[in-house]
Each structure stands twice: as C-alpha cells, then as structure tokens.
Amino acid sequence: MSQHDCDLLIVGAGILGLAHAWAGVRRGLKVRVFERSCTPLGASIRNFGQALVTGQAPGPMLDLARQSHGLWAQLGAAAGLAMKQQGSLIFARTAAEEAMLEAFCAGRGQALGYRTELLRGAALDRLYDGRFAHHRAALHGLDDRQLFSREALPQIIDYLAGEGVQFHFSTLVRDVEPGSALTTAGRFSARHIVVCSGHDYQTLLADHMARLQPSVCRLQMLRARPAQPLDLQHALLTGLSCVHYGAFSDLPEAEAIRTEIRRDYPVLEVRGIHLLISPTPYGELIIGDSHDYGSDAVPFNEEGVDELLIELAEHTLGGRLQVLERWQGVYGTRGPGPFSVVRAAEGVSAVLMHTGLGMSVGLGLGERTVAALLGEGEWPEGRAT
C-alpha cells in the first residue's frame, strides 16, 4: 500500500462517487476523490432527493434499492442528515390510476414484499387535514426516504473527509490507466480507480463509453412555495409515474393509463412529463419533471413545459404555488440497462447510471462494486462489460 498514493481513487463526487468512497473508507482503504467542480453540480444535487424503494423494477434495481435503504439509515445517522422518513404517496387521480394501484397491491406488491398500503376514504381524508381528499386513493410507500440533495451532499462530503477521505475539488482528471490517474494537480497512483463521471462520456474512457451508446436526458425543474403553507413530510407522485417506474410500467393496468394520457393530454407523453414533488426543509417544494433526450443537454427551457408542471402540481396539492427558482436537471440515460459497470482495464472501472435513480440505488451499487473490486462479492448486474 505504501507505494501508492491511495488504495481507491474515485473520479466524481456525485452520489455514486461518494457511495464508493464510503464503501472504501469503511473497509479501511485510503481513498481519494477527484471532482472537476468546486462542489458537486451535476445530477446528484439537481434532483428530488427521493430514495425510492416502491417504484423500483423487480430484479437488480429493487435489490439495490432495498440494500440502499439500510445504508441510508446508517449514513444518515453518521453524517447527521436531515432525512424525511415518512415514505412516499402516489396519488390516483382517475379510475385507471386507482385500478393500477389496486392491482399492484394485490399482485406484484404482495408477491415481492413491497412495503406499501393503499389509502382510501377516511384514511385518505386524514392526510394533512384533508388536503388531498380530492384524489381517489394514495399508495403509501413505507420504505421511501427523501433528502434535500443540495445540502445533503456537502454534508456527506464533510463527514467522509472527517473519516479520512481526501477530496480534490476543482481538479480535472485528464486520463486514467492501470495504477495511475493524470490530473490537473499532477499524477496520482492507486491500486483501484473507479470513474463515476455521470453524463460526461468523452473525457475519460471514451471508447468504452461509446460502446454503451449513451445519451443525455435533461429535465425542467422548479422550486416553489405553496400559497397555503404545507408541512409536507412525504415525497409525492401521481398515477402518471406508473407508466415511468419499473415497478408498475409493465403491468397490464398501466396500458389503460397510457391510453388515458394519449386521449386526454397527449403532450404529457410527448414531453415525458410525470409529476414528482419533494419538500425542502424550508417549507418549499421541488417540482418536476419533463424528459428530453439527446446527445447533449441543450440550455433552452420551454415555458409551456413549466406551465404544465405547475398546473399538475397545483391540482395535486389543491392550491396555488409561487415559483422561486427554475433549473435543468440532467443525467445520463438510454444505456443498455439501468446502470453499467465497465471493467475497462486491470484496476480501472467505470460505474454509470442510465436512469435518474442514483439516489435510490447508488449506495447499494457503490457497496457492491467495492466488494467486487476487493474479491468480496460478485460484480453488480445491470450491464457489466
């Protein structure tokens, strides 16, 4: 070990990079993390902070989300994270959406042990003093958590630094090869290098990245304040999410929702809009999102998309909103699976998400990848190359 600058060198300080750093330092490894920005500015701080188990597709993603659920409890306690643990609510606004939630609870939800409960009638009316009584039903996901990402990630970084992880911010990694990385701060040697570069597919391992045929998804996002104060403790979704999330999207009942969307509001499908709402610690709400795919994230937002998001959110919340802030979310997508683990060379790997679910599964993915690097377990299955 003394002949190396570190045991584990990680490129990227988003949630995947931090997950690998945490897995490494817990095993007593000497860890360095390199980040080209002065602080994380990518997908991990632009998101909703939702760590969902409920929506994950059966198989690797559900397994990783369940593992991450336990890891979030450990990391949250250790780093002092302000984490909302009341779960999520998926609201059914139409008969088709209600039928979807009923079918899930009676079938897949029960068979695979998703911890959920279907709220209707008096149980629905009791939520937030009847604020959501205009909906038909709500699926309560009991294992779902939510953080304010733009504050949580710096807290995690501070905690890991206190545990001995060495961070190099405003430092670009120009090249990686077995045993070393060339950076703008010089060359560093390492036993293991893990590239967690988000949607940057051209700076490092470009040939390996190109084989994945990835693209970029950009999302329009808002932060708003309700006109009527709402001390929201749950992550909120609607039945629209059932055609996007793998726990529901392949069930027969999801097709009725798609038919309803195409008939009544086709622009929602065209723009990839399904409503997500997350509370901040300050009585505000993060609202989104839309999905626009391409080789790059173009910088121009469409006001019509924001208007649709606000309309959906105001209906769901039963009140008006004041928009405080707008931004673009961005993540890598359209890969051959929900994530890829690329074994580029001896001691050099890349771990990439191809969905916007890094907060939900990232801790488990980092744990499994580091275990595999050290010969403690199998490589994670999403797509391994």
Buried (B, 14 or more C-beta within 10 A) or exposed (E): EEEBBBBBBBBBBBBBBBBBBBBBBBBEBBBBBBBBEEEBBBBBBBBBBBBBBBBBBBEBBBBBBBBBBEBBEEBBEBBEBEBBBBBBBBBBBBEBBBBBBBBBBEEBBEEEEBBBEBBBEEEBBEBBEEBBBEBBBBBBBBBBBBBBBBBBBBBBBEBBEEBEBBBBBEBBBEEBEEBBBBBEEEEBEBBBBBBBBBBBBEBBBEEBBEEBEBBBBBBBBBBBBBEEEBEBEBBBBBBBBBBBBBBBBEBEBBBBBBEBBEEEBEEBBEBBBBBBBBBBEEEBBBBBBBBBEEEEBEEEBEEEBBEBBBEBBBBBBBBEBEEEEBBBBBBBBBBBBBBBBBBBBEBBBBBBBBBBBBBBBBBBBBBBBBBBBBEEEEBBBBBBE
